[in-house]
Amino acid sequence: MGLFSKFFSSPKVQSGTNKPNIQFGRYTDRNKNAEQLECWTRAVDFFKEKKYLDTYNEFFKYLRDPKIDNVKFKTYNDRVEFEIIQGSKIVKGTASEKEIFAEAEVVKFEKPNVAVMRKLLSENYYLWFTKFTIIDKMFTIRHRCPSQSAHPTSIYFALKELANVADNFDDVLIQEFPFLQAVNIDHIQQLSDTEKNIKIKYFRDAINQTIKRVNELDANQFTGARSFMMLSLTYKLYYLLAPEGALLDEIREVQAIFFEENELYDVERVDRMIEAYKLFLNKTDEEIFKSLYKVKATFAVVRPTHYNKVINFVKDEIEKIHWYRENKHYDIQLAICEYIVAYSCFSFGMDPVITDIFHVFWHTLNNDLFNEFGFKEQFYNATTKKLNQGSITEAITKIVANNKTTYPHLTFATKNLNFKTIHDFAASFLYEFINCNFD
């Protein structure tokens, strides 16, 4: 495999036609099939031959995810016109033998505002391929490049920057400057009232329960445990509720509190996170509802991550459960296991096969929530505290079987899983994941 094959190739994600259409976590672009990878190769070859229109045509074939129809393009004799969906924004552009041009309208305004312009001007300093501009009472972000310099790799990262920045800044700007107006959001899919109510209940319950438990722990003796619990909460909300807009941005900010480069001790960082989450609880349902919707995407937010890095992360972190297990702090042991999986899903651009395996973990530890969403599989009964060994084993076995073509040596020894308790299961699950062979 070439460089981009290693970064972006993956088997088809396991799908169940009878499963509820619930979005979890963030979009991953590590889902290119063999045909798409061939399009990438042809795009590179055409670029070397200076056949730029052919390059763009193959590039957009590569970029399009046929399962969600996130990219639309049409090839004419002298140009390719395209649209790319990234969350709440649509990138539109034209590519020709001369150049490629792309832009996304971010927000619109009635009167110019110095504070907004200063904010975006400072942001331009950090952008590599794109720049914020003002066009007809509209803040837009643009990219323009001569075709002779538009190698497919360059196009990819330029459009990714443009799309992700536009998707992030529309909500950020409107939250900070309420006089700005949203634009081009008709493609956003609203969730049902039932799904939104389930999510907001989980949101409040998870925050309250975590803060209560963290405050019960001695801040000096259990500094590490309190940190794991607060970080696990942050990443769980990110994955299980898949928030968008302002709420997503705020969750990222809470996560950043713990990793800020300052002189604060971990005890103080946790206290700041707790105070931030208390502010979340003060939000009205209507405020939170604004960030609960479904979108399509084309680019991942995080960079592709080789599976060895994920395995090594799990291997290093899982060792931290020993003291808590030996001293019978089983809920902390479980929180650390949750943190490991949740952090991986938040920070790594993983192969879909790993995401699928971890999703069984998510479902098991949050079976009641999944049932409320409409999933029929029963992996864990929180009332009886019994794990459904048969259903869990079957789910993992199917994932391995569906990915054998791409990962011929892949195994997951379900016989080694410990189904005695939920905390034993979580630890044994991660130990078995470490032994997976994705070569």
C-alpha positions in Angstrom: 0.0 0.0 0.0 1.1 3.6 -0.7 1.1 6.4 1.9 -2.6 7.3 1.4 -3.6 3.7 1.4 -2.1 3.3 4.8 -3.8 6.5 6.0 -7.2 6.1 4.5 -8.0 2.5 3.4 -10.2 0.4 5.5 -12.9 -2.3 5.2 -16.5 -1.4 4.9 -18.0 -0.5 8.2 -20.3 -3.1 9.6 -23.9 -2.0 9.2 -27.2 -3.3 10.3 -30.2 -2.5 8.2 -32.6 -2.9 11.2 -30.6 -0.8 13.6 -31.7 2.7 14.5 -30.0 5.5 12.6 -28.2 7.1 15.6 -25.0 9.0 15.1 -22.2 8.3 17.5 -18.9 10.1 17.8 -17.4 12.0 14.8 -17.1 11.1 11.1 -14.0 9.3 10.0 -12.6 9.5 6.5 -10.7 6.3 6.9 -13.4 4.5 5.0 -12.1 4.5 1.4 -12.8 1.3 -0.7 -10.6 -0.2 -3.3 -12.3 1.7 -6.1 -11.8 5.0 -4.4 -8.1 4.3 -3.8 -7.7 3.6 -7.5 -9.3 7.0 -8.1 -6.6 8.5 -5.9 -3.9 6.8 -7.8 -5.3 7.9 -11.1 -5.6 11.5 -9.8 -1.9 11.5 -8.9 -0.9 10.0 -12.3 -3.0 12.6 -14.2 -1.4 15.4 -12.1 2.1 14.2 -13.1 0.9 14.3 -16.8 -0.5 17.8 -16.2 -4.0 16.7 -17.1 -5.5 18.8 -14.4 -9.2 18.4 -15.2 -8.8 14.7 -15.1 -7.0 15.0 -11.8 -9.9 16.9 -10.3 -12.5 14.5 -11.6 -10.7 11.5 -10.1 -10.0 13.4 -6.9 -13.7 14.1 -6.2 -14.5 10.5 -7.0 -12.1 9.5 -4.3 -13.4 12.1 -1.8 -17.1 11.2 -2.2 -18.6 8.8 0.4 -21.3 7.0 -1.5 -23.1 5.9 1.7 -23.9 9.5 2.7 -23.6 11.4 -0.6 -21.4 14.1 1.0 -19.7 15.3 -2.2 -21.4 16.4 -5.4 -19.6 17.4 -8.6 -20.2 17.7 -12.3 -17.5 17.7 -15.0 -17.8 20.0 -18.0 -15.4 20.4 -20.9 -13.5 23.2 -19.2 -14.2 22.8 -15.5 -15.4 20.7 -12.6 -18.0 22.3 -10.3 -18.3 20.8 -6.8 -20.0 20.9 -3.4 -18.7 19.4 -0.3 -20.7 19.0 2.9 -18.8 19.3 6.2 -21.2 19.5 9.2 -23.2 22.7 9.1 -21.3 24.1 6.2 -21.2 23.5 2.4 -18.0 24.2 0.5 -18.6 25.2 -3.1 -16.0 25.6 -5.8 -14.8 25.3 -9.4 -11.6 23.6 -10.7 -10.2 24.1 -14.2 -7.0 23.6 -16.1 -5.9 27.0 -14.7 -6.8 26.9 -11.0 -9.0 25.5 -8.2 -11.1 27.8 -6.2 -13.3 26.9 -3.2 -15.2 28.9 -0.6 -17.7 28.4 2.2 -20.1 31.1 3.5 -19.7 31.1 7.2 -22.1 33.8 8.6 -23.8 36.9 7.4 -24.2 40.3 8.9 -26.2 43.6 8.5 -23.4 46.0 9.6 -19.6 45.5 9.8 -18.3 44.8 13.3 -14.7 45.5 14.3 -14.6 42.8 17.0 -15.7 40.1 14.5 -13.2 41.3 11.9 -10.4 41.4 14.4 -11.1 37.9 15.5 -11.1 36.5 12.0 -8.1 38.5 11.0 -6.1 37.0 13.9 -7.3 33.6 12.9 -6.0 34.1 9.4 -2.5 34.1 10.9 -2.8 30.4 11.9 -4.3 29.1 8.6 -2.1 27.4 6.1 -4.2 27.1 2.9 -7.2 29.4 3.5 -8.2 32.9 4.5 -11.3 34.5 5.9 -12.7 37.3 3.7 -15.8 39.5 3.5 -18.0 39.2 0.4 -21.4 41.1 0.1 -22.1 41.2 3.9 -20.9 37.7 4.3 -17.9 36.3 6.2 -16.5 33.6 4.0 -13.4 31.4 4.0 -11.6 30.8 0.7 -8.9 28.8 -1.0 -7.4 29.5 -4.4 -4.5 27.6 -6.0 -2.9 27.3 -9.5 -3.6 23.9 -10.9 0.1 23.3 -11.5 0.6 23.4 -7.7 -2.6 21.5 -6.9 -1.3 18.0 -6.2 -4.1 15.8 -4.8 -2.4 15.7 -1.4 -2.3 19.5 -1.4 -6.0 19.8 -2.5 -7.0 17.3 0.2 -5.5 19.2 3.1 -6.5 22.6 1.8 -10.2 21.6 1.4 -10.0 19.8 4.8 -8.8 23.0 6.5 -11.4 25.1 4.7 -14.2 22.8 5.6 -13.4 22.1 9.2 -12.7 25.8 10.0 -15.9 26.9 8.4 -17.9 24.2 10.2 -16.4 25.2 13.5 -16.5 28.9 13.2 -20.1 29.5 12.2 -21.5 28.3 15.6 -18.6 29.9 17.5 -19.1 33.3 15.9 -22.9 33.3 16.4 -22.6 32.3 20.0 -20.1 35.1 20.7 -21.7 37.7 18.4 -25.5 37.0 18.5 -26.2 39.7 15.8 -24.6 37.5 13.2 -26.9 35.2 11.2 -26.6 31.6 10.1 -26.4 30.9 6.4 -26.8 27.7 4.2 -28.0 25.3 6.9 -30.9 23.7 5.0 -29.0 20.5 4.7 -28.9 20.0 8.5 -31.0 17.0 9.7 -33.1 17.6 12.8 -33.4 14.9 15.4 -36.7 13.6 16.6 -38.0 15.0 19.8 -37.7 11.5 21.3 -34.0 11.2 20.5 -33.3 14.8 21.7 -35.1 14.1 25.0 -33.2 10.9 25.6 -29.9 12.7 24.9 -30.6 15.6 27.2 -31.6 13.3 30.0 -28.4 11.4 29.7 -26.5 14.6 29.4 -27.8 15.9 32.8 -27.7 12.5 34.6 -24.1 11.7 33.5 -22.9 15.1 34.7 -24.7 15.0 38.0 -23.6 11.4 38.8 -20.0 12.0 37.8 -19.7 15.2 39.8 -21.3 13.6 42.9 -18.9 10.6 42.8 -15.8 12.8 42.2 -16.7 15.0 45.1 -17.0 11.9 47.3 -13.3 11.1 46.7 -10.6 12.7 48.7 -8.9 15.2 46.4 -5.4 14.4 47.6 -5.6 10.6 47.9 -7.6 10.1 44.7 -6.3 12.8 42.4 -5.7 10.5 39.5 -9.1 8.8 39.9 -10.9 12.1 39.9 -9.1 13.1 36.8 -10.0 9.9 35.0 -13.6 10.3 35.9 -13.9 13.9 34.7 -12.1 13.2 31.4 -14.1 10.0 30.9 -17.3 12.1 31.3 -16.1 14.6 28.7 -15.3 12.0 26.1 -18.4 10.0 26.8 -20.6 13.0 26.1 -18.7 13.6 22.9 -19.1 10.0 21.6 -22.6 8.9 22.9 -24.4 12.2 22.2 -22.5 13.4 19.1 -23.3 17.0 19.9 -22.7 19.7 17.3 -22.4 23.5 17.3 -21.8 25.5 20.5 -22.1 22.5 22.8 -19.5 20.5 21.0 -17.1 23.5 21.1 -17.7 23.9 24.9 -17.1 20.2 25.6 -13.8 20.5 23.7 -13.0 23.5 25.9 -13.7 21.6 29.1 -11.4 18.8 27.9 -8.7 21.4 27.1 -8.8 22.7 30.7 -7.0 19.5 31.9 -4.3 19.7 29.4 -3.6 23.4 29.5 0.1 24.3 29.9 0.0 26.2 33.2 1.1 25.8 36.8 -2.2 24.3 38.1 -2.1 21.0 39.9 -4.4 18.3 38.8 -6.7 18.9 41.8 -7.2 22.4 40.6 -7.8 21.3 37.0 -10.5 18.9 38.1 -12.1 21.6 40.2 -12.2 23.9 37.1 -13.8 21.1 35.0 -16.4 20.6 37.7 -17.3 24.2 37.7 -17.5 24.2 33.9 -19.9 21.3 34.0 -22.1 23.0 36.6 -22.5 25.8 34.1 -23.7 23.2 31.6 -26.3 22.2 34.0 -27.6 25.7 34.1 -28.4 25.6 30.4 -32.0 25.3 29.4 -33.2 22.4 27.4 -33.8 24.8 24.5 -30.2 25.9 24.5 -28.9 22.3 24.4 -31.4 21.3 21.8 -29.8 23.8 19.4 -26.7 21.6 19.4 -28.4 18.3 18.9 -28.8 17.7 15.2 -27.3 15.4 12.6 -25.0 16.3 9.8 -23.0 14.8 7.0 -19.3 15.2 6.8 -16.4 14.6 4.4 -13.3 15.2 6.5 -12.3 13.9 9.9 -11.4 16.3 12.6 -8.5 14.3 14.0 -5.6 12.9 12.0 -5.4 9.3 10.9 -3.8 7.1 13.6 -1.9 3.9 12.9 -3.4 1.0 14.9 -0.1 0.4 16.7 -0.4 3.8 18.3 -3.9 2.9 19.6 -2.8 -0.5 20.9 0.3 1.1 22.6 -1.9 3.7 24.2 -4.3 1.1 25.6 -1.4 -1.0 26.8 0.2 1.9 28.7 -3.1 3.1 30.3 -4.6 -0.2 31.3 -1.7 -0.8 33.7 -3.2 2.1 35.9 -6.1 0.0 37.0 -4.0 -2.4 39.2 -4.0 -0.5 42.5 -7.7 0.3 42.3 -8.6 -3.3 41.5 -6.4 -4.7 44.3 -7.9 -2.2 46.7 -11.5 -3.0 45.5 -12.2 0.4 44.0 -14.0 -1.2 41.2 -15.9 1.8 40.0 -12.6 3.7 39.5 -11.2 0.6 37.6 -14.2 0.8 35.3 -13.8 4.6 34.9 -10.2 4.1 33.8 -11.3 1.5 31.2 -14.0 3.9 30.0 -11.5 6.7 29.8 -9.2 4.6 27.6 -11.8 3.8 25.0 -13.4 7.2 25.2 -10.1 9.1 24.8 -9.2 6.9 21.8 -12.4 7.7 20.0 -11.9 11.4 20.8 -8.3 11.8 19.9 -7.4 9.1 17.3 -8.5 8.7 13.7 -8.9 5.0 13.9 -9.7 2.3 11.4 -13.4 1.5 11.3 -12.7 -2.0 12.5 -11.3 -0.6 15.7 -14.2 1.8 16.0 -16.6 -1.2 15.5 -14.8 -3.3 18.2 -14.9 -0.4 20.7 -18.5 0.2 19.9 -19.3 -3.1 21.4 -17.6 -1.9 24.6 -19.7 1.4 24.4 -22.9 -0.6 24.0 -22.2 -3.0 26.8 -21.4 -0.2 29.3 -24.3 1.9 28.2 -26.9 -0.8 27.4 -29.8 1.1 28.9 -29.1 4.2 26.8 -28.7 2.1 23.6 -32.1 0.4 24.4 -33.7 3.8 24.7 -32.3 4.7 21.3 -34.0 1.6 19.9 -31.2 -1.0 19.7 -32.5 -4.5 20.4 -29.3 -6.2 21.5 -29.1 -6.8 25.3 -25.4 -6.8 26.3 -25.8 -5.9 30.0 -28.6 -5.8 32.5 -27.8 -3.0 35.0 -30.5 -4.2 37.4 -29.3 -7.8 37.7 -25.7 -6.8 36.8 -25.6 -9.7 34.4 -23.6 -9.7 31.1 -25.0 -11.4 28.0 -22.0 -13.5 27.0 -23.7 -14.9 24.0 -24.8 -11.6 22.4 -21.4 -9.9 23.1 -19.4 -12.8 21.7 -21.6 -12.9 18.6 -21.2 -9.2 18.0 -17.4 -9.3 18.2 -17.2 -12.5 16.1 -19.2 -10.8 13.3 -16.9 -7.8 13.3 -13.8 -10.0 13.0 -15.4 -12.1 10.2 -16.5 -9.0 8.3 -13.0 -7.7 8.3 -11.0 -10.9 7.5 -10.4 -9.8 3.9 -8.5 -6.7 4.9 -7.1 -8.1 8.2 -6.6 -11.8 7.5 -4.7 -12.3 10.8 -7.3 -10.6 13.0 -8.6 -12.5 16.0 -10.3 -11.5 19.2 -10.2 -14.2 21.8 -13.7 -13.8 23.3 -13.1 -17.0 25.3 -10.7 -14.9 27.5 -13.3 -12.3 28.3 -14.4 -12.2 32.0 -18.2 -12.0 32.2 -18.3 -12.1 36.0 -18.8 -8.4 36.6 -18.9 -5.3 34.4 -15.6 -4.0 35.7 -13.9 -7.4 35.1 -15.4 -7.4 31.6 -14.1 -4.0 30.8 -10.6 -4.8 31.8 -10.5 -8.1 30.0 -11.9 -6.6 26.9 -9.0 -4.1 26.7 -6.4 -6.8 27.4 -7.8 -8.8 24.5 -7.8 -5.8 22.3 -4.1 -5.3 22.9 -3.6 -8.8 21.4 -5.5 -8.1 18.2 -3.4 -8.4 15.1 -4.3 -5.8 12.4 -1.4 -6.6 10.1 
